[in-house]
């Protein structure tokens, strides 16, 4: 099998809640997603998706995905998409950095490998652990009482994991954490995710002010060193996210005992192939993971589900169903939330069928 064409569609994904807010006053109302297709000489087409959380979150932006595909695509024509290590080596040789550009191609090639072999992607990634994947719900940054009401509503829908967007005024953030923790059950998990929004002294103030509460602290500061200092000032379970962008940082963090949980985002690491490497390393080191991506719709959610389902349950802290946040469905067969859980498809590949009427015209085509 050989790659004969790489193409992409641009799809806007509005939010059910209209606006998503997090640290530093950042917000998004409509997500700009790129659906990537990889065609082959055997008539099979695989799909991936890349949806950055705006250009002000990570070093990634939506138009950069499309520009990168035009640059990278010609170097991949004629390659066997099922030889994923070879494919990734070729991508890295042709385009230095920009892992988010490569992610959609890599996911699409896993979809192709599954279709060609007749197996679900989760089977190819290691097997299907358990019957379903537990989900978290991200709670957009608002007044403490509004956030608490939203958590209560989502809890009634079956969620038991909540990622509270903090990283603003420390005093308000303490109120947010206390308000939400106060309405949860002891078995529920609460993560206070600052998304790098606090300075070191602010983060230390917050963790000391909520030392009596059962709460995880996630990525309080911008740099790894600041986060490590906060980690050493608290006995709360600690999560790293934005600073973990490679295996080197993951190994350093393990050596420093810098975290209890790590967030692995597929597009940040460059696709399922490299995220699987990080996942397997975490399993071998005994580190639990949130398995997710920056954002996306049905195809991203399907990729997350297969990655999570192929991860041993003891190391699977949580995942997310981004397609339940948005108002547009881009593919049939994607995972759907049931009482706070989702399951990866059992059909070959990702198990999704894109909706042509939603995808619209191609905005990138390399052949």
N, C-alpha and C positions, 0 to 999 in steps of 0.2 A: 504494500500500500504506500502511496506517495501523496504528499500535499500538492494540490493543484491550484488552490485559490484560498486566500484569506480575506475576509470581509468583516465589516462592522456596521451596526445600526446604533443610532443615538435615540434613547428613550427617556422621557421625563417621568419621574416618579414623585407625584405629590403625596403629602402625608395626610393620614386620617386626622391627626391632631393639628394640622395646618402648619405648625412650626416646631422645630426641634432646637432646643437651646442648651448650651453647655458653657464651660468656663470662659472667662474673658469677654463675655458678651457675644460670643460667636453663635450664629444661628443659621438654619437652612429651612426653606419652605418647600422647595422642589429639588430633588436629587437628579443629577445629570449622569445617567448610566450608559455604558457602552456594552452592547451585546456583540460578542466576537464569534464569528463562524469560521471553521476550518473545513474546506471541502477536499475530497480525495478522489483519486482515479478509480476507486471501486464503488463510487456512488454514495458513500457515507459522508455525512456532515456532522461534526461535533460543535458544541456550543459552550462558551464561557461568558463571564460577565465581570466587569470592573466598574466600581462605583465609588470614587473617592468621596470623603466627607468634606467636600469643599477644599479649596486650595490653601486654606489657613489651618488645616489640622495636621496632616503629614506632608512630606515632600512629594505630593501627587496632586494632579488636577485633571479634570475630565477631558479637556481638549488635548492635554498631553498624552492621554491614552491613544487617541486617534492619530495624532502626529507620530507617536512612537510606532504604531502599527504600520504606517506608511514607510517608515525608515527600516523597520525590522523585517517586514513581510517578505521582500524579495530574497532575503538570505535563507528563507525556510522552504521555499518551493522545491519540490523534489525529494524532501526528507520524509522518511517513514515516521508518521506521527505516533506510532506505537513504541518507538524507541525513545522513551522519555528522557533518559539521561543524555543521549546524544543530542536530542532536541534542545535541552536546556544548556548544554555546553555550546551549541551553535548560537543560541540567543545571547549568551553571556559574551561570546567572542565578537558578535556583530554589534552589540549595543551595551556599553559599559553602564552599570547601575540601572536606574529606572525599573526596579522589580515589578512595580504595578503595571507597567506596559506589558510585561511578559506573562503576567498572571492569567489573563483571559485566554491566551493561546494555550498555555499549559493545561488549564482546566478543560478547554475544548478537546485537547488531545487525549486526556483521560476519558472523556466522554466517548471519543472514537475507539480507544482501546477496549472500553467496556462493550460497545456495540459490536466490534469485530470479534471479541471473545465470547459474547453472549452472557457476560457477567456484570452485575452491578459494580459501580466504582468502589463502594465500601469493601466488597470482597477482594478486589484487587489491591486496596490499600491495607489489607491485613485481616479482614473478616468482619462479621457483624456481631458486635458485643451487645447483648441485651435486646429488648424489644422496642425501646424508644430512647429518645434523647431529651434530657431535662433542659428547659429553656429559662432564660432570665428575661425580665422586662426592663428596658432602660426608661428612666423617668426624667423627662426634660426639666431643666432648671426653672423653677417658679417659686412663689411664696411657699413657706413650709406647710401651711394648712392645705393648699391646693395639691401639693405633691403627695401629702398623706392621703387625701381623698382619692387621688388617682391610683395609688398603691392599693388601697382597699378595694377599688373596683377591679383592678387586674388580679388581685388575689382571689376575688370571687369567680374569676374566669379560670382559675386553676394554677396560676403562677405561684411559685414559692421562692423564687430567686429574684432579687431586685437590685438594679444598678442605678443608684441615685446620683444624678449629675450635680456635683458641688463645684468647688474651685472658685467661689466668688468671695464675698465678704465673709471672713471667718466666723463672726458672731451669727450671721444669718445661716451659714452652713451648719453650725452646731445646732441651731434650732431646727433646720431641715432634718438632720440625722435623728435628733431626739423625737421629732414629731412622727417620723415614719417608723422608727424602731418601736415606738409606743403602741402602734396599732397592729404590729406583726405578732405571730406566734413564735414561741421559743425555737421551733424547728425550722422556721423560715430563715433564709440567708439574706443579709443586707450588705451591699458593697457601696461605700462612699467613694465615688470616682471623681477625682479632681481634674483629670485630663490635663495634667501639668500646670494647673491654674494657680496654685499657692506658691508663695516664696517659702523658703525653708522655715523661717520663724513662724509664719502663719500656720504652716502645716503642723508644727510641733504644738502650737497653741490648741489647734483643733483636736489632735489626738489625745492631748491631756484633758481637754474638756469633756471628751466622751469616753474616758477610760473605763467607766462603769458599764458601758454598753457592749453588746455583742454585735460588732460591725467589722467588716473588712475595709482596709484602707488601700485605695488603688491610685497609683501614679500621682502622688501629691505634687511633685515639682517637675521642672523642665529637664534637669540633668540627672544622670544616673547617680552622681556623687551626692547631690542634694537628697534624692530619694533614699539613698543608703543611710544618710545621716538621720533622716526621719525614722526609717526602719529601726535604727538602733535606739531611738528615743521612745519606742512604744512596744507593747506586747500584743497589740492587735495583729491578727493575720494580715499579711501584706501581699499586694498584687502589683506586678510590674506589667506595663503595656507598651506605651509609646517608645520607651528607650530600648526595648528588646527588638532589634532589627536584623540580627544575624546570629549565627551559632556562636561566634566569638563572644558576643555580649551575653548570650545565654549561659555559656560556660563560666564567664567571669562572675555573673550574678550568682550562680550556684556556688562558686568558690567563696564568695563573700557572704553567703547565706542572706542574700538581699531580698528574697521573696519566698512566699509559701505557695503562691499561685502565679502563673504567667498567662497573659493573653496572647494567643497566636492568631494573627490576622493573615488570611491567605494572600491577599494582594500585597501586603507590606513585605512579605517574604519572597514573593515572586511566583506563587502558584501552589498547587497541591503537592508537586514533587518536593519542593524545598520545605514546605510546611510539614510534610510527613517526616522529613529528616529531623526537624526540630521536635516534632511530636514524639518520635521514637527515642530521641535523646532525653526528653523530659521523663518519659516512662522509665528509662534505665536509671535516671537519677532520682526518681521518686517524687517528681514535682507535678502537682495537679495543674490542669489547664482549662481556660476558657477558649473554646475553639470557635472562631468566627471570622469576620472580615470587617472592612471599614464601613461598608453599607452595601445595599443592593436590593434586588427583587427576587423573582422566582428562581432564576438560575444560580445566583449567589447562594440563596437559601438551600438549594439542592446540593451544591458543593459542600457547604458547611455540614449538612446532615450526613453526607457520606463520610466526610473526614471524622466527624464526631462518633458516628456509629462504629467506625473501625478502630476506635480508641478504647482500651480497657476501662470499664466503668469506674474503677477506683481512682483513676487519674482524670476523669471527665468532670470538672467542676460544674461547667454549664456551657450552653451555646445560645444562639438566638435565631429567631425566625423573622428576618427583616421583611419578608413579603407580607407579614401581617401589619406592618406599620404603614404601608403605602396603598394607594387607591387603585393602582394599575397592575393587572396581571399580565406578564409577558410570556408565560409558558404554561401549558397543561402538564399535569403530572407532578408538579412541585409539591414538596411537603406542606402539610397544613397542620396548624396547631390543634391539639386535642387535649384539653385540661392541663395546659402548661407543658406539654411534651410534643415532639414531632418524631417522625420516622423517615429514614431514607427509603427511596423506592427499591423494589426487588427486581425491577426490570433492567435490561442491559444498559450500561452507561450511566449517565445521571438520571435517566428515567423521565426526562422532560421532552416536551414537544413545543417549540416556540410558536407563538401566535403571529402569523405574518401580518394580519391586519393591525396589530399593535406595534410591531417593529418598524413598519414603514419602509422608506427607501434606504438603500445602502449609502453610507457616508464615507466608507473606505472600501476599496476593492483592489487587491493585489493579485495578479495572476500571470 
